[in-house]
């Protein structure tokens, strides 16, 4: 193998390593994006549920201030 061929082979090897790292990074980013989209979808469902409850005027499960017992320091 001549010196030029060795340099070319080294460049090819380096490019193949870079491509392998890029492929791994793309896979990791795709996984992160997929998880984020899942969470966004879940939060949208929860938000629609909450907005529906607010719009329908359903009473909260919490007692009103007048029904609350006073704190012990009163």
QUIURGI-V877614 format. One record per residue. N is the residue number from 1. PHI is phi in radians with two decimals (* if undefined). Layout:
BEGIN
N:PHI  N:PHI
END
This chain:
BEGIN
1:*  2:-1.41  3:-1.09  4:-1.13  5:-1.11  6:-1.13  7:-1.12  8:-1.11  9:-1.13  10:-1.12  11:-1.15  12:-1.11  13:-1.06  14:-1.11  15:-1.11  16:-1.15  17:-1.13  18:-1.08  19:-1.12  20:-1.10  21:-1.14  22:-1.16  23:-1.07  24:-1.12  25:-1.11  26:-1.08  27:-1.10  28:-1.16  29:-1.15  30:-1.11  31:-1.11  32:-1.10  33:-1.12  34:-1.09  35:-1.13  36:-1.12  37:-1.13  38:-1.06  39:-1.14  40:-1.09  41:-1.05  42:-1.10  43:-1.16  44:-1.13  45:-1.10  46:-1.10  47:-1.14  48:-1.06  49:-1.08  50:-1.13  51:-1.10  52:-1.07  53:-1.14  54:-1.17  55:-1.14  56:-1.37  57:1.29  58:-1.12  59:-1.30  60:-1.21  61:-1.32  62:-1.42  63:-1.31  64:-1.28  65:-1.05  66:-1.18  67:-1.53  68:-1.24  69:-1.34  70:-1.18  71:-1.11  72:-1.09  73:-1.44  74:-1.58
END
